[in-house]
Amino acid sequence: GDSSEEEEEEEEKQQQERQQEQEYYIVSGGFSDTDWSTFPLYAFDISTETWTDLSAQLPTPSSSTLQNCKQSTVRPDSPNPNAIDDDTGNPINLWNYSMDCPPPPRMSHYTVVRNDHLYVFGGLLYDDHGGLFYQEDRDFVYRIDLHYLVVAAKEGLPGDMVKGWERILPRIVVPPSASSSNGVDVGGSTGGSTSSTTSATASTTTTTTVSGPNRGEMKGGYWHKEDKVIIHGGLRVHDTPRDALGMGRQVDTNLGDVWSYDLTTDTWERMMPGGGGGGGGGGGRYGTTSSGSSSQNEYPAAR
């Protein structure tokens, strides 16, 4: 009867949607024996079991852009870091003031995918001259639009439609205690980046500076209901002063605190101080409705 035909049509429609929908595993960053100078980005199509190098689709930043990324932390027109709303009372979106800065090469960072964007937090960079790992000077957050990268890799897109990496300096809520504890450095002390902050209550502002969870090897997950990233633990590295022979030493500090990152307001908040440590990585799954299959089947170098 009619109901049977409708059920068949609905089943066929759902099957077509399942065929069109594709799911990817995203791999970013890391080092190999031959590559210590890039931040690669790969997508593994789970349905076709093929790798795609998304980095090949990215526009190459100019030397002046890269130099500006090193010299400046935020754009000149960026709002006051303590401001939550603009003069008209509308929320300030920090990504409207992002800088076009790619992440420097790193490992042990944490990533999450939300609304087709890959977010990159923390990680350990490598000094090839000194042979030591280190954190970035500031607790930047990076993101990139995966949708257009995947479509560009499969079907081709005009270069101006593929947007490169963005970078912001997030807000940080002042922890309940003003003392330095487990990697939360108040007042710009050594061992971590610092950032201007906003207080937990909207009616109070402060110029206190604290460091966010700028580290490597942290673990966590995406709290969908609250639209937050929750991370805990991790590893912070410190360099000791070099001796008379110019030799340095690195001290690793395991961390056990818990932080949340609000993806709506781009704000870090420490939820709990901690003792023990944890680890993490830079992979994650990503779903898209882009059709087509990968034209490559090359595996990224071991990282």
C-alpha positions as CSV (number, residue, x, y, z in Angstrom):
1,G,0.0,0.0,0.0
2,D,0.9,3.7,0.2
3,S,2.5,3.3,3.6
4,S,4.8,0.6,2.4
5,E,6.0,2.7,-0.6
6,E,6.6,5.7,1.8
7,E,8.6,3.5,4.1
8,E,10.7,2.3,1.2
9,E,11.3,5.8,-0.1
10,E,12.3,7.0,3.4
11,E,14.7,4.1,3.8
12,E,16.2,4.9,0.4
13,K,16.6,8.5,1.4
14,Q,18.3,7.6,4.6
15,Q,20.6,5.2,2.8
16,Q,21.6,8.0,0.4
17,E,22.3,10.3,3.3
18,R,24.5,7.7,5.0
19,Q,26.4,7.3,1.8
20,Q,26.9,11.0,1.4
21,E,27.9,11.6,5.1
22,Q,31.6,10.9,5.7
23,E,33.5,10.7,8.9
24,Y,37.2,11.5,9.3
25,Y,39.9,11.0,11.8
26,I,42.0,14.2,12.0
27,V,45.7,14.0,12.8
28,S,47.7,17.2,13.3
29,G,51.3,18.2,14.2
30,G,54.0,16.0,15.6
31,F,57.6,15.4,14.5
32,S,59.3,12.8,12.4
33,D,63.0,12.0,11.8
34,T,62.9,14.2,8.7
35,D,60.4,16.9,9.6
36,W,60.8,19.2,12.6
37,S,59.7,22.4,11.0
38,T,56.0,22.1,10.0
39,F,52.6,21.6,11.5
40,P,51.0,19.0,9.2
41,L,47.3,18.3,9.0
42,Y,45.9,15.0,7.7
43,A,42.3,13.6,7.3
44,F,41.7,9.8,7.4
45,D,38.4,8.9,5.6
46,I,37.0,6.1,7.8
47,S,34.7,4.8,5.1
48,T,37.3,4.6,2.3
49,E,40.3,4.1,4.6
50,T,42.3,6.8,2.7
51,W,44.5,9.6,3.9
52,T,44.3,13.1,2.6
53,D,47.0,15.8,3.2
54,L,45.0,18.8,4.1
55,S,48.1,20.9,4.6
56,A,48.6,20.9,0.8
57,Q,45.4,23.0,0.5
58,L,46.5,25.7,2.8
59,P,47.6,29.1,1.5
60,T,51.2,29.9,2.3
61,P,51.6,32.8,4.8
62,S,53.8,35.6,3.7
63,S,57.1,36.3,5.5
64,S,55.6,39.6,6.8
65,T,52.6,37.7,8.2
66,L,54.8,35.2,10.0
67,Q,57.0,38.0,11.4
68,N,54.0,39.8,12.6
69,C,52.8,36.6,14.4
70,K,56.1,36.6,16.3
71,Q,56.1,40.2,17.2
72,S,52.4,40.7,18.1
73,T,50.1,38.7,20.4
74,V,46.9,40.4,19.3
75,R,45.7,42.7,16.6
76,P,46.0,46.5,17.2
77,D,42.2,46.8,17.0
78,S,41.5,44.0,19.5
79,P,39.1,44.9,22.3
80,N,40.2,45.2,26.0
81,P,40.9,41.6,27.2
82,N,38.7,42.3,30.2
83,A,35.7,43.2,28.0
84,I,32.9,40.7,27.5
85,D,30.4,42.9,25.7
86,D,30.9,45.8,23.3
87,D,29.6,49.3,23.7
88,T,26.1,48.2,22.5
89,G,25.9,45.3,24.9
90,N,26.5,42.6,22.3
91,P,29.0,39.8,23.2
92,I,32.5,40.3,21.7
93,N,33.6,37.4,19.5
94,L,37.4,37.2,19.8
95,W,37.6,35.3,16.5
96,N,36.4,38.5,14.8
97,Y,39.8,39.9,15.9
98,S,41.9,36.8,15.2
99,M,45.4,36.9,13.6
100,D,46.2,34.8,10.5
101,C,48.9,32.8,12.3
102,P,49.5,29.1,11.8
103,P,50.6,27.0,14.8
104,P,54.3,26.6,15.1
105,P,55.5,23.0,14.9
106,R,54.6,21.1,18.0
107,M,53.7,17.7,19.6
108,S,51.6,16.6,22.6
109,H,48.9,19.3,21.9
110,Y,45.2,18.8,22.5
111,T,42.6,19.2,19.7
112,V,38.8,19.2,19.5
113,V,36.4,19.6,16.5
114,R,33.4,21.9,16.8
115,N,31.2,23.3,14.1
116,D,33.6,22.1,11.4
117,H,36.5,23.9,13.1
118,L,39.6,22.1,14.5
119,Y,40.8,23.8,17.7
120,V,44.4,23.4,18.9
121,F,45.4,24.0,22.5
122,G,48.9,23.9,24.1
123,G,51.6,21.5,23.1
124,L,55.4,21.2,23.3
125,L,57.6,23.0,20.7
126,Y,61.2,22.0,20.0
127,D,64.3,24.1,20.0
128,D,66.5,22.4,17.4
129,H,69.5,24.5,18.4
130,G,69.4,23.7,22.1
131,G,67.7,20.3,21.7
132,L,65.1,21.1,24.3
133,F,61.3,21.2,24.3
134,Y,59.4,24.3,25.5
135,Q,55.9,25.9,25.6
136,E,54.8,28.9,23.6
137,D,55.3,32.2,25.3
138,R,51.5,32.9,25.4
139,D,48.6,30.5,25.8
140,F,47.3,31.0,22.2
141,V,44.4,29.1,20.8
142,Y,44.4,28.2,17.1
143,R,41.6,27.0,14.8
144,I,41.0,26.2,11.2
145,D,37.9,25.4,9.1
146,L,38.0,21.8,8.1
147,H,35.0,21.8,5.8
148,Y,36.5,23.9,3.0
149,L,39.8,22.1,3.4
150,V,38.2,18.7,2.8
151,V,36.1,20.0,-0.1
152,A,39.2,21.6,-1.6
153,A,41.1,18.4,-1.4
154,K,38.4,16.3,-3.0
155,E,36.7,18.6,-5.5
156,G,39.0,21.7,-5.8
157,L,38.1,25.2,-4.7
158,P,39.3,28.7,-5.6
159,G,42.2,29.7,-3.4
160,D,40.3,32.5,-1.8
161,M,37.7,30.1,-0.4
162,V,40.2,28.2,1.6
163,K,40.8,30.1,4.8
164,G,44.1,29.4,6.7
165,W,44.8,29.2,10.4
166,E,43.5,31.7,12.9
167,R,44.9,32.6,16.3
168,I,43.5,34.3,19.4
169,L,44.7,35.0,22.9
170,P,41.8,33.7,25.0
171,R,40.2,35.2,28.1
172,I,41.0,33.6,31.5
173,V,38.9,33.7,34.6
174,V,40.9,34.5,37.7
175,P,41.1,31.4,39.9
176,P,39.5,31.6,43.4
177,S,42.9,31.8,45.0
178,A,45.4,34.4,44.0
179,S,48.3,32.2,45.0
180,S,50.4,30.3,42.4
181,S,49.4,26.6,42.4
182,N,50.0,23.7,40.1
183,G,50.9,25.6,37.0
184,V,48.6,28.6,37.6
185,D,51.1,31.4,37.7
186,V,49.7,34.7,39.0
187,G,51.4,38.0,38.2
188,G,53.5,36.8,35.2
189,S,55.8,34.4,37.0
190,T,58.1,32.1,35.1
191,G,57.1,28.7,33.8
192,G,54.0,29.7,31.8
193,S,52.4,32.3,29.6
194,T,50.4,35.1,31.1
195,S,47.2,36.8,29.9
196,S,45.0,39.6,31.0
197,T,41.9,38.2,32.8
198,T,38.3,38.8,33.7
199,S,36.8,38.0,37.0
200,A,34.1,35.4,37.6
201,T,31.5,38.1,38.2
202,A,30.5,40.4,35.4
203,S,30.3,43.4,37.8
204,T,34.0,43.2,38.8
205,T,37.1,43.7,36.7
206,T,40.7,43.1,37.5
207,T,44.2,43.6,35.9
208,T,45.6,40.5,37.6
209,T,47.4,38.2,35.1
210,V,47.4,34.5,35.3
211,S,48.6,31.7,32.9
212,G,46.2,29.4,31.3
213,P,46.9,25.6,30.9
214,N,49.8,26.2,28.6
215,R,51.3,22.7,28.5
216,G,51.7,19.5,26.6
217,E,50.3,15.9,27.2
218,M,47.0,17.1,28.6
219,K,43.9,14.9,28.3
220,G,40.2,15.9,28.1
221,G,37.1,15.9,26.1
222,Y,34.3,18.0,24.6
223,W,31.3,18.6,27.0
224,H,28.6,19.0,24.3
225,K,25.8,20.2,26.7
226,E,27.9,23.1,28.0
227,D,29.8,23.7,24.8
228,K,33.1,23.4,26.7
229,V,36.4,21.6,26.4
230,I,37.5,20.0,29.7
231,I,41.2,19.2,30.1
232,H,43.2,17.8,33.0
233,G,46.8,17.0,33.8
234,G,49.6,17.4,31.4
235,L,53.3,18.2,31.4
236,R,55.1,21.6,31.7
237,V,58.8,21.8,30.9
238,H,61.3,24.2,32.5
239,D,64.9,24.9,31.4
240,T,67.5,25.2,34.1
241,P,70.3,27.8,33.6
242,R,73.1,26.7,31.4
243,D,76.4,25.8,33.0
244,A,79.9,27.2,32.1
245,L,80.1,24.8,29.2
246,G,76.8,26.0,27.8
247,M,75.0,22.8,28.7
248,G,71.4,23.1,29.8
249,R,69.0,20.7,31.5
250,Q,65.2,20.3,31.3
251,V,62.9,19.7,34.3
252,D,59.5,18.2,33.6
253,T,56.6,19.0,35.9
254,N,53.5,16.8,36.0
255,L,50.3,18.6,36.5
256,G,46.9,17.4,37.8
257,D,44.6,20.4,37.7
258,V,41.3,20.6,35.7
259,W,40.4,23.4,33.4
260,S,37.4,24.2,31.2
261,Y,37.4,26.2,28.0
262,D,34.2,27.9,27.0
263,L,34.0,27.7,23.2
264,T,31.2,30.3,23.2
265,T,33.1,33.0,25.1
266,D,36.7,31.6,24.4
267,T,37.4,31.7,28.1
268,W,39.6,29.4,30.3
269,E,38.5,28.7,33.9
270,R,40.3,26.5,36.3
271,M,37.8,24.1,37.8
272,M,40.1,22.3,40.3
273,P,43.7,22.5,41.4
274,G,45.4,19.2,41.4
275,G,48.4,17.0,42.2
276,G,49.1,14.1,39.8
277,G,49.6,14.4,36.1
278,G,48.1,13.1,32.9
279,G,48.8,13.0,29.1
280,G,47.2,13.7,25.8
281,G,47.5,13.9,22.1
282,G,46.4,15.6,18.9
283,G,43.9,13.3,17.1
284,G,40.1,13.4,16.8
285,R,37.2,12.4,14.7
286,Y,35.4,14.7,12.4
287,G,32.1,14.2,10.5
288,T,31.1,16.1,7.3
289,T,28.5,15.9,4.6
290,S,30.9,16.5,1.8
291,S,30.5,13.8,-0.9
292,G,33.2,12.1,-2.9
293,S,36.2,9.9,-2.0
294,S,39.8,10.8,-1.3
295,S,42.1,10.9,-4.3
296,Q,45.1,9.9,-2.1
297,N,46.0,6.8,-0.2
298,E,49.3,7.9,1.4
299,Y,50.0,7.5,5.1
300,P,51.5,10.4,7.0
301,A,55.0,9.9,8.3
302,A,55.3,8.4,11.7
303,R,55.0,11.2,14.2
